[in-house]
C-alpha cells in the first residue's frame, strides 16, 4: 500500500494544478463551440437540426472549418455539465477535463507499473503529472484530454491479451473501451488493429509446445474461452452500430478533406510530425535539441522491446501514418495519446544504454538517466505552479477572449438587432452562433459577401479570415454596406443589395 502513496499524491497534485489552471473564459478558436452546441442538441433531442445548421456554416464558408458534426462522444460527456452549468459557464464546463486527466494518470500508473519497478514508474508518472503542456490544455473545451484517458485505458486493457485468454468481463470491458475511444475521436478506431497486433504477438511469444498442450487439455465447457479474443471486436461492432443508429453521422464530411492530399502535404506532414513531439518539452530550454537527443533512445527502446511491446509500437506507427496522411496539422494535441508511449520507450532506451556500459560506468549511466528525468520534472513543476499562480492572481480571467465585455456587447447587439433567420459573416462563426443563435459564415472574399446579411469585423485582424475593415464598404459594388454598430473591438455592417 505504501508504494501507491507517492503516485496517489502526485495524481492529487496534478488534479489541483489542472483545476488551478482553468480560466473562466475561452480563446476564440471555435471548435469548442461546436462541441458545446452538439451537447445542447443532445439535451434538446434535435440532433438533425444541429447537423443542418452546422453544415450550412462549414460547407458555405469560404474556407474549411470542420465536419458537419464531431464524434458525439465528447458532447455526450459534456451534456450533463451543460445541463448543470449552462452553455456559457466555461469554468464549470471545463471541470470535465481535469477529472479525465486524473483518470488518465491513474491508468498510466498501472500501465507503467506492469513494466517498470516502483521508482521509475513514479518518475515517469511525475513527468505527466506536472507537464505544463498537458495541464494547460485542460483549459480547452476539446476532446483531446478525454481521448488521452480512453486511449490509454484501451492500451492497458489490451495488455491483458498477453496474460492468456480473457475472461468474459475483461472481454466486454476491452470492447467497450475501444468503442468509447472511437466514440470520442474517430482515430480511436486505430486501437482495433492494435488489439489484433497484440493477439498475434502474444501467440508468437507463447511456447508452441505449451500452447499445444493447453489446447489439448481444453474441455468442452471451457471452449468458450477460446473465443474470448473475438468478443472485444463483437462488442465494439455492436456499440458502433448502435452509435450510427442513434446519432446522425457528421464526421464523414471530414473525409472529404482527403481529396486535397498531395505529395506536398505528405512531405510537409512527415517533416512536421517528426519534430512535433518536441513541443512536449517547450518549457525547457532548447526543446528540439532535447527531443533530438531523446529520439535515438526512443527508437532503441522500441527495438529492444519490440516483441513484448508490439502493440504499443503498432499504435504509434498507425497513428503517425494517419496524421501524416491527414492534410491538416493540428499541433502537438494530436500526439497526446502517443507521448506516454514515447517517454516510456525513451526511458527503456536510456536504461538499456546504461546497462550496456562497463560495470565501472553503469552506475553513472543510471544516475544520469534519473537526474535527466528529475530535471525535467522540476522544471515542468516550476512552470506549472507559476502558471497556476498567475492564473489565480488575475482571477482566472483573460483579456480579449470570448467573454471580454466588448465581445459580449457585440453578441448582445447581434442577438437583439438582427432577424432570427439572418446570416452573419464573422471570423469565428460557430462561436457567434453559440452566443447569438444566428446562422454565421466565415467570409474573407468580397465576392461572397452577398451570402450574408450582416458582417461583424474584428478591427485588429485586418483581412485575416474576414474582409478587411478598410475595404468592406467599397469592395463589392453590388452591395450597400451600412455601419450599424461599433465599439473599440468590433464593427458591424448591414449588407443589402443596391
C-alpha positions as CSV (number, residue, x, y, z in Angstrom):
1,X,0.0,0.0,0.0
2,X,2.9,2.4,0.8
3,X,4.2,2.1,-2.7
4,X,1.0,3.6,-4.0
5,X,1.1,6.6,-1.7
6,X,3.5,8.8,-3.6
7,X,1.8,8.1,-7.0
8,X,-1.6,9.0,-5.4
9,X,-0.2,12.2,-4.0
10,X,1.2,13.1,-7.5
11,X,-2.2,12.5,-9.1
12,X,-3.9,14.6,-6.5
13,X,-1.3,17.4,-7.0
14,X,-1.9,17.2,-10.8
15,X,-5.6,17.4,-10.3
16,X,-5.2,20.5,-8.1
17,X,-2.8,22.1,-10.7
18,X,-5.2,21.4,-13.5
19,X,-8.1,22.9,-11.6
20,X,-6.0,26.0,-10.7
21,X,-5.1,26.5,-14.4
22,X,-8.8,26.7,-15.6
23,X,-9.9,30.1,-16.7
24,X,-13.5,31.5,-16.7
25,X,-13.1,32.5,-20.4
26,X,-12.3,30.7,-23.6
27,X,-10.0,31.5,-26.5
28,X,-11.6,32.4,-29.9
29,X,-10.9,29.2,-31.8
30,X,-14.4,27.8,-32.2
31,X,-14.1,24.0,-32.5
32,X,-15.1,24.1,-28.8
33,X,-18.3,26.0,-29.6
34,X,-19.4,23.2,-31.9
35,X,-18.9,20.7,-29.1
36,X,-21.0,22.8,-26.7
37,X,-23.8,23.1,-29.3
38,X,-23.7,19.4,-30.0
39,X,-24.2,18.8,-26.3
40,X,-27.1,21.2,-26.3
41,X,-28.6,19.4,-29.3
42,X,-28.4,16.1,-27.3
43,X,-30.3,17.7,-24.4
44,X,-32.9,19.1,-26.7
45,X,-33.2,16.0,-28.8
46,X,-32.7,17.9,-32.1
47,X,-29.5,16.3,-33.5
48,X,-30.6,16.7,-37.1
49,X,-31.3,20.4,-36.7
50,X,-27.7,20.9,-35.3
51,X,-26.3,19.0,-38.3
52,X,-28.4,21.1,-40.7
53,X,-27.2,24.4,-39.2
54,X,-23.6,23.4,-38.7
55,X,-23.4,22.0,-42.2
56,X,-24.6,25.4,-43.5
57,X,-21.7,27.1,-41.6
58,X,-19.0,24.6,-42.5
59,X,-19.9,24.0,-46.1
60,X,-20.9,27.5,-47.2
61,X,-18.0,29.4,-45.5
62,X,-15.2,30.4,-47.9
63,X,-12.7,28.0,-46.2
64,X,-12.9,24.6,-44.4
65,X,-13.9,24.8,-40.8
66,X,-14.6,21.3,-39.7
67,X,-17.0,18.4,-40.2
68,X,-20.8,18.6,-40.1
69,X,-20.5,17.1,-36.6
70,X,-17.7,16.0,-34.5
71,X,-17.8,12.5,-33.0
72,X,-20.7,12.5,-30.4
73,X,-18.7,11.0,-27.5
74,X,-17.3,14.2,-26.1
75,X,-20.6,16.1,-26.5
76,X,-22.4,13.2,-24.8
77,X,-19.9,13.5,-21.9
78,X,-20.5,17.3,-21.8
79,X,-24.3,17.1,-21.9
80,X,-24.9,16.7,-18.2
81,X,-22.4,19.5,-17.5
82,X,-24.2,21.8,-20.0
83,X,-27.5,21.0,-18.3
84,X,-26.0,21.8,-14.9
85,X,-23.8,24.8,-15.8
86,X,-25.3,26.3,-18.9
87,X,-23.5,26.6,-22.2
88,X,-21.6,29.8,-21.4
89,X,-20.3,28.9,-17.9
90,X,-16.9,27.8,-19.2
91,X,-15.2,27.4,-15.8
92,X,-17.8,24.9,-14.8
93,X,-17.8,23.1,-18.1
94,X,-14.0,22.7,-18.1
95,X,-14.1,20.6,-14.9
96,X,-14.6,17.6,-17.2
97,X,-11.0,17.8,-18.4
98,X,-9.2,17.7,-15.0
99,X,-11.3,14.7,-14.0
100,X,-10.4,12.9,-17.2
101,X,-6.8,13.9,-16.8
102,X,-6.7,12.4,-13.2
103,X,-8.2,9.2,-14.6
104,X,-5.6,9.2,-17.3
105,X,-2.8,9.4,-14.7
106,X,-4.3,6.5,-12.7
107,X,-4.4,4.4,-15.9
108,X,-0.9,5.4,-16.9
109,X,0.4,4.5,-13.4
110,X,-1.0,0.9,-13.8
111,X,0.3,0.7,-17.4
112,X,3.8,1.7,-16.3
113,X,3.7,-0.4,-13.1
114,X,3.3,-3.6,-15.2
115,X,6.6,-2.7,-17.0
116,X,8.9,-0.9,-14.5
117,X,9.9,-1.1,-10.9
118,X,8.2,1.3,-8.5
119,X,10.8,4.1,-8.6
120,X,10.9,4.6,-12.4
121,X,7.2,4.1,-12.6
122,X,6.7,7.0,-10.2
123,X,9.4,9.0,-12.0
124,X,7.7,8.8,-15.4
125,X,4.2,9.3,-13.8
126,X,5.5,12.6,-12.4
127,X,6.6,13.8,-15.8
128,X,3.0,13.8,-16.9
129,X,1.5,14.8,-13.5
130,X,3.3,18.2,-13.8
131,X,3.6,18.6,-17.5
132,X,2.7,22.3,-18.4
133,X,1.7,21.4,-21.9
134,X,-0.9,18.9,-20.9
135,X,-2.1,20.7,-17.8
136,X,-2.6,23.9,-19.7
137,X,-4.6,22.1,-22.3
138,X,-7.2,21.2,-19.7
139,X,-8.4,24.8,-20.2
140,X,-9.8,23.9,-23.7
141,X,-13.2,22.5,-24.2
142,X,-11.9,20.0,-26.7
143,X,-11.9,16.2,-26.8
144,X,-8.1,15.6,-26.5
145,X,-7.9,15.1,-22.7
146,X,-10.9,12.7,-22.7
147,X,-9.4,10.8,-25.6
148,X,-6.0,10.7,-23.9
149,X,-7.6,8.9,-20.9
150,X,-9.7,6.5,-23.1
151,X,-6.8,5.7,-25.5
152,X,-4.5,4.8,-22.6
153,X,-7.3,2.8,-20.9
154,X,-7.7,0.8,-24.2
155,X,-3.9,0.1,-24.3
156,X,-4.0,-1.0,-20.6
157,X,-6.8,-3.5,-21.3
158,X,-5.1,-4.7,-24.5
159,X,-2.2,-5.6,-22.2
160,X,-4.2,-8.4,-20.7
161,X,-4.1,-10.3,-24.0
162,X,-0.6,-11.3,-23.2
163,X,-1.7,-12.9,-20.0
164,X,-3.8,-15.6,-21.6
165,X,-7.5,-15.9,-22.7
166,X,-9.6,-13.0,-21.5
167,X,-12.4,-13.6,-19.1
168,X,-15.9,-12.6,-20.1
169,X,-15.8,-9.4,-18.0
170,X,-12.4,-8.3,-19.4
171,X,-13.5,-9.0,-23.0
172,X,-16.6,-6.9,-22.5
173,X,-14.6,-4.1,-20.9
174,X,-12.0,-4.2,-23.6
175,X,-14.6,-4.0,-26.4
176,X,-16.4,-1.1,-24.6
177,X,-13.1,0.8,-24.1
178,X,-12.2,0.5,-27.7
179,X,-15.6,1.8,-28.7
180,X,-15.5,4.7,-26.2
181,X,-12.2,5.9,-27.6
182,X,-13.7,5.7,-31.1
183,X,-16.8,7.5,-29.9
184,X,-14.8,10.4,-28.6
185,X,-12.3,10.7,-31.5
186,X,-12.5,8.8,-34.8
187,X,-8.9,7.9,-34.8
188,X,-9.7,5.7,-31.7
189,X,-10.5,3.0,-34.3
190,X,-6.7,2.5,-34.5
191,X,-7.0,0.7,-31.2
192,X,-8.8,-2.1,-33.0
193,X,-5.9,-3.2,-35.3
194,X,-3.7,-2.5,-32.2
195,X,-5.6,-5.3,-30.4
196,X,-5.1,-7.6,-33.4
197,X,-1.3,-7.0,-33.3
198,X,-1.3,-7.7,-29.6
199,X,-3.1,-11.0,-30.2
200,X,-0.7,-12.1,-32.9
201,X,2.3,-11.0,-30.7
202,X,1.0,-13.0,-27.7
203,X,0.8,-16.1,-29.8
204,X,4.4,-15.5,-31.1
205,X,5.6,-15.1,-27.5
206,X,4.0,-18.3,-26.3
207,X,5.9,-21.6,-26.1
208,X,4.4,-23.6,-29.0
209,X,4.7,-26.9,-27.1
210,X,2.9,-25.4,-24.1
211,X,0.3,-23.8,-26.3
212,X,-0.4,-27.1,-28.0
213,X,-0.6,-28.9,-24.6
214,X,-3.0,-26.3,-23.3
215,X,-5.3,-26.6,-26.4
216,X,-5.4,-30.4,-25.9
217,X,-6.5,-30.0,-22.3
218,X,-9.3,-27.6,-23.1
219,X,-12.6,-29.1,-22.0
220,X,-15.9,-28.5,-23.9
221,X,-17.2,-26.4,-21.1
222,X,-14.1,-24.2,-21.4
223,X,-14.2,-24.0,-25.1
224,X,-15.9,-20.6,-24.9
225,X,-12.6,-19.1,-23.5
226,X,-11.0,-19.8,-26.9
227,X,-13.4,-17.3,-28.4
228,X,-12.6,-14.6,-25.9
229,X,-10.3,-13.0,-28.4
230,X,-13.2,-12.4,-30.8
231,X,-15.6,-11.0,-28.2
232,X,-14.0,-7.5,-27.9
233,X,-14.4,-7.0,-31.7
234,X,-18.0,-8.1,-31.5
235,X,-18.7,-5.7,-28.6
236,X,-17.0,-2.8,-30.5
237,X,-19.0,-3.6,-33.6
238,X,-22.4,-3.7,-31.8
239,X,-21.7,-0.5,-29.9
240,X,-20.5,1.3,-33.1
241,X,-23.7,0.1,-34.9
242,X,-25.8,1.5,-32.0
243,X,-23.9,4.7,-32.3
244,X,-24.6,5.0,-36.0
245,X,-28.3,4.2,-35.4
246,X,-28.7,6.7,-32.6
247,X,-26.5,9.6,-33.6
248,X,-26.6,11.2,-37.1
249,X,-23.3,10.8,-38.9
250,X,-21.5,14.1,-39.4
251,X,-17.8,13.0,-39.1
252,X,-18.0,11.5,-42.6
253,X,-17.8,15.0,-44.1
254,X,-14.3,15.2,-42.6
255,X,-13.2,12.5,-45.1
256,X,-13.7,14.9,-48.0
257,X,-10.5,16.6,-46.8
258,X,-8.6,13.6,-48.1
259,X,-9.2,14.9,-51.6
260,X,-6.6,17.6,-51.1
261,X,-3.9,15.1,-50.1
262,X,-0.8,15.6,-52.3
263,X,2.8,14.8,-52.3
264,X,3.5,18.2,-50.9
265,X,1.1,17.7,-47.9
266,X,2.6,14.3,-47.2
267,X,6.1,15.7,-47.3
268,X,5.2,18.7,-45.1
269,X,3.4,16.5,-42.6
270,X,6.3,14.0,-42.4
271,X,8.8,16.6,-41.6
272,X,6.4,18.4,-39.2
273,X,5.4,15.4,-37.2
274,X,8.9,14.1,-37.0
275,X,9.8,17.1,-34.7
276,X,6.3,18.0,-33.3
277,X,6.6,15.9,-30.2
278,X,9.4,18.3,-29.1
279,X,6.6,20.7,-28.2
280,X,6.0,18.5,-25.1
281,X,9.4,19.9,-23.8
282,X,8.7,23.5,-24.8
283,X,9.0,24.7,-21.2
284,X,12.7,23.6,-21.2
285,X,15.5,25.4,-22.9
286,X,16.3,24.1,-26.4
287,X,13.3,21.7,-26.6
288,X,14.1,20.5,-30.1
289,X,17.7,19.7,-29.1
290,X,16.5,17.7,-26.1
291,X,14.0,15.8,-28.2
292,X,16.7,15.2,-30.8
293,X,18.9,13.7,-28.1
294,X,16.0,11.5,-26.8
295,X,14.9,10.3,-30.2
296,X,17.6,7.6,-30.6
297,X,16.7,6.3,-27.2
298,X,13.1,6.1,-28.2
299,X,13.9,4.1,-31.3
300,X,16.4,2.0,-29.3
301,X,13.7,1.3,-26.7
302,X,11.3,0.2,-29.4
303,X,13.8,-2.1,-31.0
304,X,14.7,-3.7,-27.7
305,X,11.1,-4.1,-26.6
306,X,9.7,-5.0,-30.0
307,X,8.4,-8.5,-29.1
308,X,6.8,-7.6,-25.8
309,X,5.5,-4.1,-26.8
310,X,4.5,-4.8,-30.4
311,X,1.0,-3.4,-29.8
312,X,2.4,-0.1,-28.4
313,X,4.7,0.2,-31.4
314,X,1.9,-0.6,-33.7
315,X,-0.3,2.1,-32.2
316,X,2.5,4.7,-32.6
317,X,3.1,3.7,-36.2
318,X,-0.6,3.6,-37.2
319,X,-1.2,7.0,-35.5
320,X,1.7,8.7,-37.2
321,X,0.7,7.2,-40.5
322,X,-2.8,8.7,-40.1
323,X,-1.5,12.1,-39.1
324,X,0.9,12.2,-42.0
325,X,-1.9,11.3,-44.4
326,X,-4.3,13.8,-43.0
327,X,-3.8,17.2,-44.8
328,X,-4.4,19.5,-41.8
329,X,-1.9,19.8,-39.0
330,X,-3.3,20.5,-35.5
331,X,-0.1,20.7,-33.5
332,X,1.0,18.6,-30.6
333,X,-2.5,17.9,-29.3
334,X,-2.8,15.1,-31.9
335,X,0.2,13.4,-30.3
336,X,-1.1,13.5,-26.7
337,X,-2.0,9.7,-26.7
338,X,1.4,8.9,-28.0
339,X,3.5,11.0,-25.6
340,X,3.4,8.5,-22.7
341,X,4.5,5.7,-25.1
342,X,7.4,7.8,-26.4
343,X,8.5,8.7,-23.0
344,X,8.3,5.1,-21.8
345,X,10.4,3.9,-24.7
346,X,12.9,6.8,-24.2
347,X,13.4,5.6,-20.6
348,X,13.8,2.0,-21.8
349,X,16.4,3.1,-24.3
350,X,18.3,5.1,-21.7
351,X,18.1,2.3,-19.2
352,X,19.5,-0.2,-21.8
353,X,22.3,2.1,-22.8
354,X,23.3,2.4,-19.1
355,X,23.2,-1.3,-18.7
356,X,25.4,-1.8,-21.8
357,X,28.2,0.3,-20.2
358,X,31.0,-1.3,-18.4
359,X,30.4,-2.1,-14.7
360,X,32.5,1.0,-13.8
361,X,30.3,3.4,-15.7
362,X,26.9,1.6,-15.4
363,X,26.0,3.3,-12.1
364,X,26.9,6.7,-13.6
365,X,24.7,5.9,-16.6
366,X,21.7,5.0,-14.4
367,X,22.2,8.2,-12.3
368,X,22.4,10.3,-15.4
369,X,19.1,8.8,-16.6
370,X,17.4,9.5,-13.2
371,X,18.8,13.0,-13.0
372,X,17.7,13.9,-16.5
373,X,14.1,13.0,-15.8
374,X,14.2,14.6,-12.3
375,X,15.4,17.8,-14.0
376,X,12.5,17.6,-16.5
377,X,10.1,17.1,-13.6
378,X,11.5,20.1,-11.5
379,X,11.3,22.5,-14.5
380,X,7.9,21.2,-15.5
381,X,6.6,21.6,-11.9
382,X,8.0,25.1,-11.6
383,X,6.4,26.2,-14.8
384,X,3.0,24.6,-14.0
385,X,2.9,26.1,-10.4
386,X,4.0,29.5,-11.8
387,X,1.2,29.4,-14.4
388,X,-1.4,28.3,-11.9
389,X,-0.4,31.1,-9.6
390,X,-0.6,33.7,-12.3
391,X,-4.0,32.4,-13.4
392,X,-5.4,32.6,-9.9
393,X,-3.8,36.0,-9.3
394,X,-5.7,37.5,-12.3
395,X,-9.0,36.0,-11.1
396,X,-8.9,33.3,-13.8
397,X,-9.7,35.9,-16.5
398,X,-8.1,36.5,-19.8
399,X,-8.4,39.9,-21.6
400,X,-9.6,39.9,-25.2
401,X,-11.2,36.4,-25.3
402,X,-14.8,35.4,-25.8
403,X,-16.2,36.8,-22.6
404,X,-14.5,40.1,-22.9
405,X,-17.0,42.9,-22.2
406,X,-16.6,44.2,-25.7
407,X,-17.3,40.8,-27.2
408,X,-20.4,40.3,-25.1
409,X,-21.6,43.8,-26.1
410,X,-21.2,42.8,-29.8
411,X,-23.0,39.4,-29.2
412,X,-25.9,41.3,-27.5
413,X,-26.2,43.7,-30.4
414,X,-26.4,40.9,-32.9
415,X,-28.9,38.9,-30.8
416,X,-31.2,41.9,-30.2
417,X,-30.9,43.8,-33.5
418,X,-30.7,41.1,-36.3
419,X,-33.6,38.9,-37.5
420,X,-33.6,35.3,-36.3
421,X,-33.1,34.0,-39.8
422,X,-30.3,36.4,-40.6
423,X,-26.9,35.3,-41.7
424,X,-23.9,36.9,-40.1
425,X,-20.3,36.9,-41.5
426,X,-17.8,36.5,-38.7
427,X,-14.3,35.0,-38.5
428,X,-15.4,32.6,-35.7
429,X,-18.9,31.7,-36.9
430,X,-19.6,28.8,-34.6
431,X,-18.7,30.9,-31.5
432,X,-21.1,33.6,-32.8
433,X,-23.9,31.1,-33.3
434,X,-23.4,29.8,-29.8
435,X,-23.9,33.2,-28.3
436,X,-26.5,34.7,-30.7
437,X,-28.4,31.7,-32.2
438,X,-27.8,33.3,-35.6
439,X,-26.5,31.4,-38.6
440,X,-23.0,32.5,-39.4
441,X,-20.3,32.1,-42.0
442,X,-16.6,32.8,-42.3
443,X,-16.2,35.0,-45.4
444,X,-13.0,36.5,-46.4
445,X,-13.8,37.1,-50.1
446,X,-15.7,40.3,-51.2
447,X,-17.5,38.3,-53.9
448,X,-19.0,36.0,-51.2
449,X,-20.3,38.9,-49.1
450,X,-23.8,38.7,-50.6
451,X,-24.2,35.3,-48.8
452,X,-24.6,37.3,-45.5
453,X,-27.0,39.9,-44.3
454,X,-24.5,41.3,-41.8
455,X,-20.8,41.4,-41.4
456,X,-19.1,41.5,-38.0
457,X,-15.4,42.5,-38.3
458,X,-12.7,42.5,-35.7
459,X,-10.7,45.7,-36.1
460,X,-7.3,44.2,-35.2
461,X,-7.4,41.3,-37.7
462,X,-7.3,43.3,-40.9
463,X,-8.1,40.8,-43.8
464,X,-7.3,37.6,-41.9
465,X,-10.3,35.3,-42.1
466,X,-12.5,38.2,-42.8
467,X,-13.0,41.0,-45.3
468,X,-10.7,43.9,-44.3
469,X,-12.5,46.6,-42.3
470,X,-10.6,49.2,-44.5
471,X,-12.1,47.8,-47.8
472,X,-15.5,46.3,-47.0
473,X,-17.5,49.5,-47.8
474,X,-16.3,49.6,-51.3
475,X,-15.1,46.1,-52.2
476,X,-18.4,44.8,-53.7
477,X,-20.2,47.4,-55.8
478,X,-23.4,45.2,-55.8
479,X,-23.8,45.8,-52.0
480,X,-24.9,48.7,-49.9
481,X,-22.8,48.5,-46.8
482,X,-24.1,50.4,-43.7
483,X,-22.3,50.6,-40.4
484,X,-24.8,49.8,-37.6
485,X,-22.6,49.2,-34.5
486,X,-19.1,49.8,-33.4
487,X,-17.0,49.6,-30.2
488,X,-13.3,49.5,-29.6
489,X,-13.0,45.9,-30.8
490,X,-15.7,45.2,-33.4
491,X,-17.7,46.9,-36.1
492,X,-21.0,45.6,-37.5
493,X,-22.2,46.3,-41.0
494,X,-25.6,45.6,-42.6
495,X,-25.3,44.3,-46.1
496,X,-28.1,44.9,-48.6
497,X,-28.3,44.7,-52.5
498,X,-28.1,48.0,-54.2
